[in-house]
Amino acid sequence: MKADIHPEYRHVVFRDISCDFEFLTRSTIETDKTAEFEGTEYPLVVIDISSQSHPFYTGNQKIMDIEGRVDRYYRKYGFKREEEPEDEAAEAKAEEAASE
């Protein structure tokens, strides 16, 4: 193994600025900032999103309007969309018409 070509692997504190959450892990990331974590001084890396603030992990995930996107696509490119029955009565009527 060559000497002096590998980055220093050390303990680093990552701080999520959106929810003031910080955690200690090991990394080779370079930073000039430092922070005290559990009584010891460590290099600090500031991040925007972590598992404590990401919508997927917190359960506050926004539901995408997939149907609206599909309809917009069909309108944009001029496709016709088959109408789906909205309730059971309309569905029964559609089945009767198909059987005749």
C-alpha positions in Angstrom: 0.0 0.0 0.0 1.4 3.4 -1.0 2.0 5.9 1.8 0.2 9.3 1.9 -2.3 8.7 -0.8 -5.3 7.7 1.4 -7.5 10.3 3.0 -7.7 10.4 6.8 -10.6 8.3 8.1 -11.8 9.9 11.3 -14.9 10.6 13.5 -17.0 13.4 12.2 -20.3 15.0 13.5 -23.0 15.6 10.9 -25.6 18.2 11.8 -29.0 18.5 10.2 -29.8 22.2 10.2 -33.5 21.7 9.4 -34.2 19.9 12.8 -31.1 20.4 14.9 -30.2 16.8 14.8 -26.6 15.6 15.0 -24.9 12.3 14.9 -21.4 11.0 15.1 -20.0 8.7 12.4 -16.7 8.1 10.6 -15.9 9.8 7.3 -13.1 11.0 5.1 -14.9 14.3 4.3 -12.8 17.5 4.6 -14.1 20.3 6.8 -12.8 23.3 8.7 -15.7 23.6 11.2 -15.7 21.8 14.5 -18.4 21.0 17.1 -18.5 19.5 20.5 -20.4 16.2 20.7 -20.8 14.5 24.1 -17.9 16.4 25.6 -15.4 15.9 22.7 -14.4 18.2 19.9 -15.0 16.7 16.4 -15.0 18.0 12.8 -18.4 19.2 11.8 -20.3 18.8 8.5 -23.6 20.7 8.1 -26.3 18.9 6.0 -29.7 19.9 4.9 -31.5 16.6 5.2 -31.0 13.5 7.4 -33.1 10.6 8.4 -34.7 12.8 11.1 -36.0 15.3 8.6 -36.5 13.4 5.3 -40.2 12.9 4.5 -39.7 9.2 3.6 -38.4 8.4 7.1 -40.6 10.7 9.1 -43.9 9.5 7.5 -44.8 13.0 6.2 -44.3 11.9 2.6 -46.3 13.8 0.1 -48.6 11.7 -2.1 -48.0 12.4 -5.7 -50.9 13.2 -8.0 -50.1 10.4 -10.5 -53.6 10.5 -12.1 -53.2 14.2 -12.8 -49.9 13.7 -14.4 -51.3 10.9 -16.7 -54.3 13.0 -17.7 -52.0 16.0 -18.4 -49.9 13.7 -20.6 -52.9 12.4 -22.5 -54.2 16.0 -23.1 -50.8 17.2 -24.2 -50.3 14.5 -26.8 -54.0 14.2 -27.8 -54.7 10.7 -26.6 -58.2 9.6 -25.8 -58.8 8.0 -22.5 -61.4 5.3 -21.9 -63.9 6.5 -19.3 -64.1 4.2 -16.2 -67.4 3.7 -14.5 -67.5 5.9 -11.3 -69.9 3.8 -9.3 -71.5 0.3 -9.2 -74.6 1.4 -11.0 -72.6 2.8 -13.9 -70.5 -0.4 -13.9 -73.6 -2.6 -14.0 -75.0 -0.6 -16.9 -71.7 -0.9 -18.8 -71.7 -4.7 -18.3 -75.3 -4.9 -19.6 -74.4 -3.0 -22.7 -71.4 -5.2 -23.3 -73.4 -8.4 -23.0 -76.1 -7.3 -25.6 
